[in-house]
Amino acid sequence: MNLILKGKQFEVNDSIENYVRKKMMKLEKYFDQIIEAVATVSVEKNRHIFEVTLQAKRAIIRAEEESDNIYNSIDRVVERLERQIIKYKERLYSKYSNEYNKERVSVIVETEEPDSSAHLNQERRIVKNKRFVLKPMSPEEATLQMELLGHNFYVFSNEETAQINVLYKRKDGNFGLIEPEI
C-alpha cells in the first residue's frame, strides 16, 4: 500500500507519521487489495481532524474523525475503516459475488459542506469543481460505494443502460435512483 500523508495547517512530525503508517498497515491484514491511502491531518481551532481515503481495486473507502487529540482521531478513523472494510468484504463475497468478479474501478464524488458562518442572504456560488472518470457499475454496487464514502448521493454510469445515473439517500433511509430520459 502506498501511503500519502498530508498536513493542512499542521506540520506532520516523524512520530505522527510513524504512528499513522503503523495503524494503516494494520488495515492490510483485513484487505490486501488496497493500492493507495491518502491521509490528511488538519487542525481547526482546537479540533484535530484526520481523514483517510483508501483506493482499492474495486472500491474507494473514506473515513474522517475529529477530536481534541490527533492520536485519538487516528485511532477512531482506523477503527471505522476496519468496520467498513469488513462490511465491504462481506457484501463482496455474498449476494453479489458473481457481479463483483468483473474488473471494475469506482470513482469518488466529493461534496463540500457549505460554510455555516455564511449569511443566508449572500449569493450562492460554486466553490469547488471536480472532474472524474465514470466507470460502468450496477446500481447495487453504486449503493455500496455511496455508503462506503459516507455521501448522500453518488453519480455513476449504469452498466445496464449505459447512461449516467444519480443515486441518492432518501429521508426514510431508502435509496432513490435518478435515470434521465434523453
C-alpha positions in Angstrom: 0.0 0.0 0.0 1.3 3.4 -1.0 0.6 5.9 1.9 0.5 9.6 1.2 0.4 11.7 4.3 -0.5 15.4 4.1 -0.9 18.2 6.6 -3.3 21.1 6.4 -2.3 23.9 8.8 -0.4 21.2 10.7 3.1 20.1 10.4 3.3 16.3 10.4 6.3 15.2 12.5 8.0 11.8 12.4 6.2 10.4 15.4 2.8 11.1 13.9 3.9 9.8 10.5 5.2 6.5 12.1 2.0 6.2 14.1 -0.1 6.6 11.0 2.0 4.1 9.0 1.8 1.5 11.8 -2.0 1.9 12.0 -2.6 1.9 8.3 -0.5 -1.2 7.7 -2.9 -2.9 10.2 -5.6 -2.5 7.6 -3.8 -4.7 5.1 -4.5 -7.8 7.2 -8.2 -7.2 6.6 -8.0 -6.3 2.9 -4.8 -6.8 0.8 -6.2 -5.1 -2.3 -5.6 -1.5 -1.0 -3.5 0.3 -3.6 -3.2 3.7 -2.1 -4.1 5.5 1.1 -4.3 9.3 1.2 -4.3 10.6 4.8 -4.8 14.3 5.7 -4.2 15.7 9.1 -5.6 19.2 9.8 -6.2 21.4 12.8 -9.1 23.9 13.1 -9.2 25.8 16.4 -8.7 23.0 19.0 -10.0 20.2 16.8 -7.6 17.7 15.2 -9.2 16.2 12.1 -7.8 13.0 10.5 -9.2 11.9 7.1 -8.3 8.9 5.0 -9.3 7.8 1.5 -8.4 4.3 0.6 -8.2 3.4 -3.1 -8.7 -0.4 -3.7 -9.1 -2.4 -6.8 -12.9 -2.1 -6.9 -13.7 0.5 -4.2 -12.9 3.7 -2.6 -13.4 3.8 1.2 -13.3 7.0 3.2 -13.4 7.9 6.8 -13.0 11.1 8.8 -12.9 11.8 12.5 -12.2 14.8 14.8 -11.2 15.1 18.4 -9.1 17.2 20.7 -6.1 14.8 20.3 -4.7 13.8 16.9 -3.9 10.3 18.1 -7.5 9.7 19.2 -8.6 10.9 15.7 -6.2 8.5 14.0 -7.4 5.6 16.2 -11.1 6.3 15.5 -10.5 6.5 11.7 -8.7 3.2 11.6 -11.4 1.5 13.6 -14.0 3.0 11.3 -12.1 1.9 8.2 -11.8 -1.6 9.7 -15.6 -1.8 10.1 -16.1 -0.5 6.6 -13.6 -2.9 5.0 -15.2 -5.9 6.8 -18.7 -4.8 5.7 -17.4 -4.3 2.1 -15.8 -7.8 2.1 -19.0 -9.4 3.4 -21.0 -7.9 0.6 -18.4 -8.5 -1.9 -18.3 -12.3 -1.3 -22.0 -12.7 -0.6 -25.0 -12.0 -2.8 -23.2 -10.1 -5.5 -20.0 -12.2 -5.7 -20.6 -13.0 -9.4 -21.1 -9.4 -10.3 -18.0 -8.2 -8.4 -15.7 -10.7 -10.0 -15.5 -8.5 -13.1 -12.6 -6.0 -13.0 -14.1 -2.5 -12.3 -13.0 0.6 -10.7 -15.3 3.0 -9.0 -14.9 6.8 -8.7 -15.3 9.2 -5.9 -17.6 12.2 -5.9 -16.7 14.7 -3.3 -19.1 17.3 -1.9 -18.2 20.4 0.0 -20.1 21.3 3.2 -21.4 24.9 2.9 -19.8 27.3 5.3 -22.1 27.5 8.3 -20.9 31.1 9.1 -22.1 32.3 5.6 -25.1 34.6 5.7 -28.2 33.3 4.1 -28.8 36.4 2.1 -25.4 36.1 0.3 -25.4 34.9 -3.3 -24.7 31.2 -3.6 -21.8 30.3 -5.8 -19.8 27.2 -6.9 -16.8 26.9 -4.6 -15.4 23.6 -5.9 -15.3 22.0 -9.3 -14.5 18.2 -9.5 -13.8 16.1 -12.6 -13.7 12.3 -12.6 -13.9 9.4 -14.9 -17.1 7.3 -14.8 -16.7 3.6 -15.0 -19.8 1.3 -15.6 -21.3 -0.3 -12.5 -24.6 -1.7 -11.3 -26.9 0.4 -9.1 -26.2 -2.1 -6.2 -22.5 -1.5 -6.5 -23.1 2.3 -6.6 -25.2 1.9 -3.4 -22.3 0.2 -1.7 -19.8 2.8 -2.9 -22.0 5.7 -1.7 -22.3 4.1 1.8 -18.5 3.5 1.9 -17.9 7.1 1.1 -20.5 8.4 3.5 -22.1 10.6 0.9 -25.8 11.4 0.4 -25.6 10.9 -3.4 -23.4 9.1 -6.0 -23.1 9.7 -9.7 -22.2 6.7 -11.8 -22.5 5.1 -15.3 -25.2 2.4 -15.2 -23.7 -0.7 -16.9 -27.2 -1.9 -17.9 -28.4 1.2 -19.6 -25.0 2.9 -20.4 -26.4 6.2 -19.1 -25.3 8.4 -16.3 -27.5 7.9 -13.2 -27.6 9.6 -9.8 -28.2 7.5 -6.7 -29.4 9.4 -3.5 -30.3 8.6 0.0 -33.9 9.4 0.9 -35.1 10.8 4.3 -36.7 7.4 5.1 -33.3 5.7 4.8 -34.0 4.0 1.5 -32.4 5.0 -1.8 -33.6 6.7 -4.9 -32.3 6.4 -8.4 -32.5 9.1 -11.0 -32.4 7.8 -14.6 -32.5 10.6 -17.2 -34.6 10.2 -20.3 -32.9 11.5 -23.4 
